[in-house]
Amino acid sequence: MKKRWLLALVFAYLLFIPSLVFAVDFDILSYQGDLNIHADNTAIFKETITYRFGDDYNGQLVGLGKAGKMPEGFDIDPDPTVQVSKNGRIVQNASFYTMEEEDGYKVKIYNAGYAGDTVRVTVTWKLTNLLFLYKDIAELNWQPLTDSTGDIKEIEFKVSSDTPAEKLYFHAGQLLRDSSVEKVNNLYHVKMKDLPRKRQIELHAYWLRSAFAGAPDQGLEEERLTDFNRIESNIATEKAQSEILMKWVFPVIFMSLLLLVPIFYRMFRQSTSIKKVFPKDHRLYEPPMDLPPMVLAEAVYSTSLEEVNPLNKSGFGKFTFERLIQATLLDLVDRGHLSIFQGDEEPYLRIISEKGLSNFEKECLRMTLSNKKELAISELFPDYQVSSSLYRGAKESDEKHIRETGSRLKRSFEGRLQRIQSCVKDKVHVLRIPSYYRP
């Protein structure tokens, strides 16, 4: 008597174990479903699941679905038989509890163990009124597995009946490869690998109505075979289309997009880039901080007029003499000290005001325009231009005079450059501009 009370107490305790204890790491090695349909439209369904546990565990959950459109009166006996084996040994008197849910039944088996165990659970169910009994055929349209708790590595179904089915189809979704269905004598055999968790599987078959002549009538007077074939044809078409999309259309679209990426990137770069490319020394008369070009050349590029002296054949520097003078004159035009206007035959430069000019800028104006207020651009540097009459028709006795004139002009030009550059360095010192030059 005491032993019975102890067993009842243990069983009551197990009923209240939270479902969280079943949330452990495990693999479903295989699922086997054996469906045997009788002539009176009843059936025996035996499902065998093999688990391998990665954690300690308290039990197993095994379900059977009645989801989808089922015949009126379809029923599952809530009192199945359960057999459990652990590591090849049968577990005697395993405790279990059957729970009814919205889409079927679940059996909670209280069978505790340890990580590394291999457990095989066999649950046998009695089914009633499983098939639709139409005027011409009896149809099976059942989803025995709807919400597996883990991926199933191998799945196998066997369907037998007193009279063999005319056709049987097995479906597991459009993007999964449905296994081929083999018929051996009166038995249909289905095998499949790697079924993802929560994936539904469906058995769809039909028999001649005469095979279930003794079964209770369901009042279905319409003929069904044409619709059955149409449904299977549509499923096959949709599956083929899905395979084409996954194997060909999507990869082709993806590869096309990859090929188009460089083109779109180039178009983007072109739309966001400056349309016209300027030389590096372009717009030197518009430097940052409104610095005069000669000051900028000295502070940033360490380039002076003396270094770019056109009389120095081995001259060096970042810019040419012509560019530096041009930048300075254009800077003075922008600042309103000079103006450029079109004369009768060519452009002219005109001094508007020297007020506010630095000493090196005034010296630059003296060098380029001499003492004139305006001058044609082709006549700039008048003090350093030599008339051809100086050496045209010259005699040997004139050589000394020509050399002295050339030396005097050279000394005057170089002296002017030296004064300009000295004033530029003074301006850099006054403005306290650090040296930005990097060779």
C-alpha positions in Angstrom: 0.0 0.0 0.0 2.8 2.4 0.9 4.6 1.6 -2.3 1.5 2.5 -4.4 1.2 5.9 -2.6 4.9 6.5 -3.2 4.5 5.8 -7.0 1.4 8.0 -7.1 3.3 10.9 -5.4 6.2 10.6 -7.8 3.9 10.5 -10.8 2.0 13.6 -9.5 5.4 15.4 -9.1 6.4 14.6 -12.6 3.2 16.0 -14.0 4.1 19.5 -12.6 7.7 19.5 -13.9 7.9 22.7 -16.0 8.2 22.2 -19.8 11.6 24.0 -19.6 13.3 20.8 -18.5 12.7 19.4 -22.0 14.5 22.3 -23.7 17.9 20.6 -24.0 20.4 20.0 -26.8 19.5 16.9 -28.8 19.5 15.6 -32.4 16.7 13.6 -34.0 18.6 10.8 -35.8 15.5 9.3 -37.5 11.7 9.4 -37.7 9.8 6.3 -38.9 6.1 6.4 -39.5 4.1 3.2 -40.2 0.5 3.7 -41.3 -1.8 0.7 -41.7 -5.3 1.5 -43.0 -8.2 -1.0 -42.5 -11.2 -1.5 -44.8 -13.5 0.1 -42.2 -11.6 3.4 -42.5 -9.8 3.0 -39.2 -6.0 2.9 -39.0 -3.1 2.1 -36.8 -0.2 4.6 -36.9 3.1 3.8 -35.2 5.8 6.5 -35.1 9.3 5.7 -33.9 11.7 8.6 -33.1 15.4 8.1 -32.3 17.1 10.9 -30.3 20.7 11.5 -29.3 21.0 13.9 -26.4 23.8 16.4 -26.0 22.7 17.5 -22.5 21.2 15.8 -19.5 17.4 15.5 -20.0 14.2 14.7 -18.2 12.1 13.2 -21.0 10.7 13.5 -24.5 7.8 15.1 -26.3 6.1 13.2 -29.2 3.2 14.6 -31.1 0.7 13.6 -33.8 -1.1 16.1 -35.9 -4.6 16.4 -37.1 -4.1 19.8 -38.8 -5.5 20.7 -42.2 -8.7 19.7 -43.8 -9.7 16.3 -42.3 -12.9 14.3 -42.8 -15.8 14.9 -40.5 -15.5 12.6 -37.6 -11.8 12.1 -37.8 -10.4 11.2 -34.4 -7.2 10.2 -32.6 -7.5 7.9 -29.6 -5.9 9.9 -26.8 -4.6 6.7 -25.1 -1.7 5.5 -27.2 0.7 2.8 -26.3 4.3 3.9 -25.6 7.5 2.0 -25.7 10.9 3.5 -24.8 14.4 2.1 -25.1 17.6 3.8 -23.9 21.0 2.9 -25.3 19.5 -0.3 -26.8 17.7 -1.4 -23.6 14.0 -1.3 -23.1 12.8 1.1 -20.3 10.2 -0.7 -18.3 7.1 1.1 -17.1 8.0 4.5 -18.6 5.6 7.1 -17.3 3.9 9.4 -19.9 1.1 11.9 -20.1 -1.1 12.7 -23.2 -2.0 16.3 -23.8 -4.6 17.5 -26.4 -3.7 20.6 -28.4 -5.4 22.6 -31.1 -3.8 20.7 -34.0 -3.3 17.3 -32.4 -2.0 15.4 -29.4 1.4 15.4 -27.6 2.7 12.7 -25.4 5.1 13.9 -22.6 7.3 11.0 -21.6 9.1 11.2 -18.3 12.3 9.4 -19.1 15.4 11.1 -17.5 18.9 10.5 -18.6 22.3 11.9 -19.3 24.3 13.6 -22.1 25.3 11.1 -24.8 22.3 8.8 -24.4 20.5 7.4 -27.5 16.8 7.1 -26.9 14.2 5.4 -29.1 10.5 6.2 -28.5 7.7 4.3 -30.2 4.1 5.6 -29.9 1.2 3.7 -31.4 -2.0 5.5 -32.1 -5.5 4.4 -33.1 -7.1 6.6 -35.8 -10.8 6.7 -36.8 -12.3 8.0 -40.0 -9.0 8.9 -41.6 -10.0 8.9 -45.3 -12.5 11.1 -47.3 -15.0 8.7 -48.9 -16.1 10.2 -52.1 -18.3 8.6 -54.8 -15.4 7.4 -56.9 -12.4 7.4 -54.6 -11.2 7.3 -51.0 -8.7 10.1 -50.4 -6.0 10.4 -47.8 -4.9 14.1 -47.1 -3.1 14.0 -43.8 -0.3 15.9 -42.1 1.0 13.6 -39.5 4.0 15.8 -38.7 3.6 19.5 -38.3 5.9 20.9 -35.7 9.0 18.8 -35.0 11.2 20.3 -32.3 14.4 19.7 -34.2 15.9 18.8 -37.6 15.3 15.2 -38.6 18.3 13.6 -40.3 16.4 10.7 -41.8 12.7 10.3 -42.3 10.9 7.2 -43.4 7.2 6.4 -44.0 5.4 3.1 -44.8 1.8 3.1 -45.8 -0.1 -0.2 -46.1 -3.7 -1.2 -46.5 -5.9 -4.2 -47.1 -6.2 -3.1 -50.7 -3.2 -1.1 -52.0 -3.6 2.5 -52.9 -3.8 3.6 -56.6 -1.4 6.5 -56.1 0.5 8.0 -53.1 2.4 11.3 -52.9 4.6 12.7 -50.2 5.1 16.4 -49.9 7.5 18.4 -47.6 7.4 21.9 -49.2 8.3 23.5 -52.5 12.0 24.2 -51.7 12.7 20.7 -50.4 13.3 17.8 -52.7 10.5 15.3 -52.1 11.6 11.7 -52.0 10.5 9.3 -54.6 7.7 7.0 -53.5 8.3 3.3 -54.1 5.6 0.7 -54.2 6.5 -2.9 -53.2 3.5 -5.3 -53.3 0.9 -3.7 -51.2 3.3 -1.3 -49.4 4.3 2.2 -50.2 7.8 3.2 -48.9 9.1 6.8 -48.6 12.5 7.9 -47.6 13.9 11.4 -47.1 16.9 13.1 -45.5 17.4 16.3 -43.6 13.9 17.6 -42.8 14.2 21.1 -41.1 12.4 21.7 -37.8 8.8 22.9 -37.7 8.4 21.7 -41.3 5.1 20.0 -42.2 4.9 16.8 -44.2 1.8 15.6 -46.0 0.6 12.2 -47.2 -1.7 12.5 -50.2 -3.1 9.2 -51.7 -6.3 7.7 -53.1 -7.9 4.3 -53.4 -10.9 3.1 -55.4 -14.1 3.6 -53.4 -14.8 -0.1 -53.6 -11.8 -0.8 -51.3 -13.8 0.8 -48.4 -17.3 -0.4 -49.3 -17.9 -1.5 -45.7 -16.8 1.8 -44.1 -19.5 4.1 -42.7 -20.7 6.6 -45.5 -19.8 10.2 -45.1 -22.4 11.7 -47.4 -19.8 12.9 -50.0 -21.6 12.4 -53.3 -19.2 14.3 -55.7 -16.5 12.7 -57.7 -13.0 13.6 -56.6 -10.4 11.9 -58.9 -10.2 14.8 -61.4 -9.6 17.3 -58.6 -7.0 15.0 -57.0 -5.0 14.8 -60.2 -5.3 18.6 -60.7 -4.0 19.3 -57.2 -1.0 17.1 -57.7 -0.4 18.6 -61.2 -0.4 22.1 -59.6 1.9 21.0 -56.8 4.4 19.6 -59.3 4.2 22.8 -61.5 4.8 25.0 -58.5 7.7 22.9 -57.3 9.3 23.0 -60.7 8.9 26.7 -60.9 10.4 27.1 -57.4 13.4 25.0 -58.4 13.9 27.0 -61.6 13.8 30.2 -59.5 16.3 28.9 -56.9 18.7 27.2 -59.3 18.6 29.6 -62.3 16.6 32.8 -62.0 17.9 34.1 -58.7 21.6 33.1 -59.4 21.4 34.8 -62.8 19.9 37.9 -61.3 22.5 37.9 -58.6 25.4 37.5 -61.0 23.9 40.2 -63.3 23.8 42.6 -60.4 27.4 41.8 -59.5 28.4 42.6 -63.1 26.4 45.8 -63.0 27.9 47.1 -59.7 31.1 48.4 -61.4 29.1 50.2 -64.0 26.8 51.8 -61.5 29.8 52.7 -59.3 31.5 54.4 -62.3 28.3 56.3 -63.2 28.1 57.4 -59.5 31.7 58.6 -59.5 31.2 60.4 -62.8 28.0 62.1 -61.4 29.8 63.3 -58.3 33.2 64.2 -59.7 34.3 67.5 -61.1 33.6 67.5 -64.8 36.7 69.4 -65.8 40.2 68.5 -64.5 42.5 71.4 -63.8 46.3 71.4 -63.6 47.8 71.3 -60.2 49.0 74.9 -60.5 45.8 76.2 -61.9 44.1 79.1 -60.0 47.2 79.9 -58.0 45.8 83.4 -57.8 43.0 82.1 -55.6 44.8 80.4 -52.7 43.4 79.6 -49.3 43.4 82.4 -46.7 43.5 85.0 -49.5 47.3 84.7 -49.6 49.1 86.4 -52.6 50.4 83.8 -55.0 54.1 84.6 -54.3 53.5 84.3 -50.6 51.8 81.0 -51.1 54.6 79.7 -53.4 57.2 80.6 -50.8 55.3 79.2 -47.7 53.8 76.1 -49.1 56.0 75.2 -52.1 59.3 76.9 -51.1 59.5 78.4 -54.5 60.8 81.9 -55.2 61.2 84.1 -58.3 65.0 83.7 -58.0 64.6 79.9 -58.3 62.4 80.1 -61.4 64.5 82.9 -63.0 64.1 82.4 -66.8 67.8 83.4 -67.2 68.8 80.4 -65.2 68.9 77.5 -67.6 69.1 75.0 -64.8 66.3 76.6 -62.9 64.1 74.6 -60.6 61.0 75.1 -58.5 57.4 74.0 -58.4 56.2 76.6 -61.0 57.6 78.4 -64.0 58.4 82.1 -63.9 55.6 82.8 -66.4 53.0 80.9 -64.2 54.0 82.8 -61.1 53.9 86.2 -62.7 50.6 85.3 -64.4 49.1 84.2 -61.1 50.2 87.5 -59.4 48.8 89.7 -62.1 45.5 87.8 -62.2 45.3 88.1 -58.4 45.7 91.9 -58.7 42.9 91.9 -61.3 40.6 90.0 -58.9 41.4 92.4 -56.1 40.7 95.4 -58.3 44.2 96.9 -58.6 44.5 96.0 -62.3 42.1 95.7 -65.2 42.3 93.9 -68.5 40.7 95.5 -71.5 40.7 95.0 -75.2 42.7 97.4 -77.2 42.5 98.0 -81.0 44.6 95.0 -81.8 45.3 93.1 -78.5 44.5 93.1 -74.8 46.0 95.7 -72.4 46.8 95.8 -68.7 45.9 99.0 -66.8 46.8 100.0 -63.3 43.7 101.2 -61.4 45.2 101.7 -57.9 48.3 100.8 -56.0 46.8 101.6 -52.6 47.1 98.6 -50.2 49.6 96.7 -52.3 52.6 95.0 -50.6 56.1 96.1 -51.5 56.8 93.0 -53.6 53.6 93.5 -55.5 54.6 97.1 -56.3 58.0 95.9 -57.4 56.3 93.3 -59.6 54.3 96.1 -61.3 57.5 98.1 -61.9 59.1 95.0 -63.4 56.2 94.2 -65.7 54.9 97.7 -66.7 57.9 99.9 -65.8 56.5 103.4 -65.1 53.5 103.1 -67.5 49.9 103.1 -66.3 48.8 100.8 -69.1 50.6 98.6 -71.5 49.8 95.9 -74.1 50.3 92.4 -72.8 52.8 91.7 -75.6 54.9 94.6 -74.5 55.3 93.7 -70.8 58.7 93.9 -69.2 59.6 97.0 -71.4 62.8 97.7 -69.4 64.2 94.4 -70.3 63.4 94.2 -73.9 66.3 94.7 -76.4 65.8 96.2 -79.8 67.1 94.2 -82.7 68.9 97.3 -83.9 71.4 96.8 -81.1 73.0 93.8 -82.8 71.7 94.0 -86.3 74.5 95.0 -88.6 76.8 95.2 -85.6 80.6 95.2 -86.2 83.3 93.6 -84.2 84.0 96.8 -82.5 80.4 96.9 -81.2 80.8 93.5 -79.3 81.9 95.2 -76.1 79.0 97.6 -76.1 76.5 94.7 -76.8 78.0 92.6 -74.0 77.9 95.5 -71.5 74.3 96.3 -72.4 73.3 92.6 -71.9 75.2 92.4 -68.6 73.5 95.6 -67.3 70.0 94.3 -68.2 70.8 91.0 -66.6 72.0 92.6 -63.3 69.0 94.9 -63.3 66.6 92.0 -63.8 68.2 89.7 -61.2 68.4 92.6 -58.7 64.7 93.2 -59.2 63.9 89.5 -58.6 66.1 89.6 -55.4 64.2 92.7 -54.1 60.8 91.1 -54.8 61.8 87.9 -53.1 63.2 89.7 -50.1 59.9 91.6 -49.7 58.0 88.3 -50.1 60.0 86.7 -47.2 59.4 89.8 -45.1 55.6 89.4 -45.7 55.8 85.7 -44.8 57.6 86.7 -41.5 55.0 89.4 -40.7 52.1 87.1 -41.3 53.8 84.4 -39.2 53.1 81.7 -41.7 54.7 78.4 -40.8 56.6 76.5 -43.4 54.2 73.9 -45.0 56.8 72.7 -47.5 57.4 69.0 -47.7 60.0 67.9 -50.3 
